[in-house]
Amino acid sequence: KIRFNLPMPVSVNASGGSGAGVKKVDVTLTYDTQDGWTRTIQVTDMKFTWVRLDDKGEVVFWNGGFHVEKSAFVRKIVFLEGNDKRMRTAKISLVPASEYGVDSAIYKESDTEKKGDELVKYADIASVQKKTFDEKVAWFLKTCKRLGVPWEDGHMRICVRREHLLADSIKAVMSLGREDMRKIWRFEFMGENGIDAGGLAKEWFLLVTEAIFDADSGLWLSSEGNQMLMRVNPASEVSCPDDHLIYFRFLGRVLGKALFESQIVSGHMVQYLYKYMLGWPINFDDLESVDQELHQNLKKLLDMNPDEVEYMCLDFTCTQILLGEAVQVPLIPDGEDKAVDGDNLMEYLELYFKYLMLERIKPQVTELLLGFYDVVPEPLLTVFDFQELELMMCGLPTIDMDDWKKNTKYAGTYKDTKGRSNSCKWFWDIVNDEFDQEMRARLLQFVTGTSGVPSRGFSVLQGSDGNIKLFTLNGVDLSHSLYPRAHTCFNRLDLPMYKSKRDLREKLTIAVTQCATGFTHE
């Protein structure tokens, strides 16, 4: 640990500009998480950068190499000019979270204002980030409107055939330049009389994203950890003979445009992809959403005597199943010739982690992010955590409380009393009568890993193995856990036997709202 004076708070005036003799505003972005990650201003370049604080507010400094609990990484993206002026290229990589910075201001770029004018200042972002979800969304959409191109300065008409929806849509959207992404789009289904007053746009966003997230397209696969979440298919190039990367650039633009225009898309992605969009830290436990069994097996290596690791006969390769065929992939050049032992175990775990989280899907993720940032500037997203981003993009689910309660399983100390115990009664009273739609969605995210509800209801809620795993309230003693604890692979919530409804409400609210980086997950 080291302690030093953070560069903020900064002196800012009412409009956000710095100067002497004006009041101080705390320019930090805190996300109500208990893992300590906070964004603050770096004075050398005025960028928001991640720092990790302990319970006393001191900066935790870790420079001891890779550590499964202490190390965190952020995807870094470096934009480059492409051969086509309409399309940028980029290089992405995973860097230590504390080394990544994002601009703390947003600039207006259109013909109506001088290019480079500061539209949103760092103090504005810091102020908004502390507001409620609804207030943040309202500010985000208002800012998007200011960034958008007025109708009279140019707009786009997109005509598609319903029977060739995806192909026509890709051709239309990918022919546009980046400057067209913030213009108003009007949609027309050829051969139909509908006039787009908002309804056709809503339908187009839902239909296009439903088609591209369809596992039959070969671009995306259902997550092993949650059948409702979609992950990038590492073999998309083989599964989709056409130029598969165009589909990911197209999808990035569609997701960005939907967010920009407050449209809803069909399809929930695995959580670490939302973290990539936000420039949010990921850690070793995020690997669980990729492969739960592998994650557990790798962590078991840490429990072994260092002198015994070499007897596992591991080398610096990993085995991946691509299109049903096992393929050995070297993690380093000639990795098959380098044995894993107690001395290089951490190097092996870091390489394995980075390969599974990014390296094997780097081309697809690069295109997805390039398309997304063609529309939405990254600094504008810093006010949200990744759960809020999912809610904005996929919408708040319509939750049938009767169906939820009917298809809940009780375990632990609640196994015999079922829903008759006081804690269970208080739990349902709070969720049904006191939680609003957003809080119910966050509770679902907390326990199941996504805010989505199966189309056939809670009776077909799936676990990490693809089998039915009903929402479960597992009773535990207060000595076992002070706060509710989620086990997303089993859709199970460990709910302590609280002595009062007030205690349950307080602890449940804290757990649900402070789990944005997964500190409560198994």
SEDRENLO-431312 format. One record per residue (C-alpha): z, x, y. Coordinates in steps of 0.1 Angstrom, whole numbers, plus 5000, padded with zeros to 4 digits. Layout:
<recs>
ZXY ...
</recs>
This chain:
<recs>
500050005000 499450105036 500349935068 498349955099 497649735129 494949485122 492249475148 493049115157 494348895173 491848955201 492148845238 489548575244 488848325271 488147955266 484448025259 485248295233 484348595254 486748895255 488449025286 491749135301 494348885313 493248595292 495248425265 495348565230 493848375201 494448475164 491048555151 491648555114 490148335087 492748235061 491848015032 495247895019 495048114988 497948304972 495848604962 496048734998 492348765007 491848695044 489048765068 489648945101 487649115128 486649475124 486649635159 484049895151 481249645146 482949305154 482249175119 484448955098 485649175069 487949105040 491549245038 494149175012 497749095024 500949085005 503748825009 505049025039 501749035057 501149405049 497749525039 497449605002 495349914998 493850004964 491850314959 492650384922 489350294907 488449974889 491449744880 491049404863 493649254885 493449444918 489749504922 487449244938 483849264948 481549084972 477749064969 476149264996 472749165008 470449395028 467349215043 464049385043 460649295057 458149175031 454449215029 454148845039 455748785074 456848445062 458948595034 461748855036 462849065007 466249195001 468449424980 471749294967 474649464950 478349424943 480549624966 484349634970 485449334990 487049535018 483749715025 481749405032 481349255067 479448955081 478448885117 481148695136 478748525159 475648305155 472548335177 470048075188 466448165179 463947915191 461347865219 463747645238 466347925245 466048295249 466048465216 469348635210 471548395230 475048365215 475448015203 478748045184 481448305191 483948455168 486848265184 484947935178 484648015141 488248125138 489447805155 487247575134 488147745101 491747625104 490747255108 490546985081 487546965058 486046665076 486446835110 484747155097 481846955083 481346765116 481347105135 478947255110 476446975113 476746965151 476047345151 473047295128 471647035151 471847295180 470147555158 467447305148 464047275164 463546955184 460946705172 458746755202 458647135196 457247085162 457946905129 456746915093 455046645072 455446705034 453146495012 453746504974 452546314944 455346164924 453846254891 453546624903 456646624924 457946974916 454547154918 453546984950 456947044966 456847414958 453347444972 454347275004 457747435010 456647795000 453747775024 456147745054 457448035074 461148085081 460747935116 459647605099 462847575079 464847435108 462247195119 462546825111 460846735078 459246405071 458346315035 455546095021 454946004984 451145984982 449945634972 453145464983 453745275015 457245405022 457945535057 460545815058 463445695079 465845895059 465545725025 462545925013 464246245023 467346155004 465346064973 463246384975 466246624976 467846454946 464646434925 463546794932 466946944924 467346734893 463946864881 464647224888 468147224873 466947054841 467647294813 464247214798 462647394827 463947724813 465247834847 468847724843 471247684814 474447484810 477547694814 479347794782 482647714800 481647374814 478647174802 478347014837 477847344855 474547524856 474047894854 470948114859 469048174827 468748554823 465548504803 463948274829 460948504831 460248444794 461148074794 459048004825 455648174821 454748104857 456248304885 459848214878 461148384910 459248144932 461247864918 464548034927 463348114963 462147754965 465547614953 467347844977 465347695006 465947334993 469747394990 469847545024 467847265040 469947005023 473047165037 471447195071 470446825071 473546685053 471646585022 473046564987 471546764958 471746694921 473346964900 476547164902 476347544898 478847784883 481447874909 480648234913 477148134927 478847944955 480948254961 477748464964 476448214990 479648255010 480048635006 483348554988 485348794966 484848774928 487148944903 487349014866 488648664858 485448514871 483848644840 485648374821 483148114835 480248324821 481748394786 485248284779 485448454744 484048784757 486448774787 489348744764 488149014740 487549264769 491049194782 492549264748 491249624750 493649674778 496649594756 495649854731 497050204729 494550424748 494350664719 493150374696 490350244718 487850484704 488450334669 486750014681 483450204678 482150074712 479550244733 478250184768 475949904758 476249524756 474649274733 472948974748 471448674732 468048604748 466048314734 468048324702 467548694696 470248964699 469149234724 471149554730 471249654767 472449994779 474949984807 474050334818 471150564808 471550654771 474550434770 474250404732 475150774730 478350744750 481450624732 484150414748 487650564747 490950534765 489750764793 486550584803 487650224793 487950114830 484450244837 483150054807 484849734818 483549764854 479949824843 480149534818 481549304844 478949394870 476149354845 477149004834 477948884868 474949014887 472749284872 471149074845 470248794869 469849004901 466148914907 466848544904 470048554926 468248764952 465548504956 468048214956 469948374984 466848475004 465648115003 469147985012 469548215042 466048125055 467747805066 471547865070 472948165088 475648325068 478348345096 478147965099 479447935063 482548145069 484647845078 484447705042 485747805009 483547784978 485047444967 484247295001 480747424998 480247254965 481646934979 479246955009 476147024987 476946784958 478846514977 482246364970 482246204935 482845834930 485945844908 486945544887 490745574886 491145324858 488645514837 490445844845 493845704835 492445534804 490945854791 493846084797 495646264769 499246354770 500746664754 503846884755 506946704766 504746404776 503346364741 505846094729 506445914762 502745924772 502345794807 505745634808 507645944819 508645954856 506546264863 503446104849 504045774868 504545974900 501446184893 499245874890 500845704920 500146004942 496546054930 495745674932 497645574963 498045894984 495146124976 491946044995 488446104980 488446464990 491746544974 490846364942 487646574940 489646894946 492046794918 489146764895 487847104906 491247244900 491547114864 487947104851 486247364873 483947114890 484146804912 481446634890 482246334868 480146284837 477645994841 479345814812 482845864826 485946064816 485645964779 482946224774 484546504795 483546834778 485447154773 484247514772 483047484736 480847184743 483146944725 484946644740 488146764758 489846474776 491646524808 495146624796 498546614812 500746864794 504446844801 506247174806 509847254817 510447364853 511647704840 508147754825 506347704858 507247594893 503747474902 501147274882 498847514864 495247444854 493447544822 489847474830 488447554796 490547274781 490647034811 494347054809 496947044836 500447184829 502646944849 506347044852 508946774847 509946744884 513146574894 511646374923 508346234934 508646434966 508746764947 505846664926 503746574956 504546894974 503847124945 500746944933 499246944968 499947324972 498447404938 495247194944 494647314980 495547684974 493447754943 490147844960 490048184943 491448074910 494948224911 496347934891 493647934864 494348064830 
</recs>
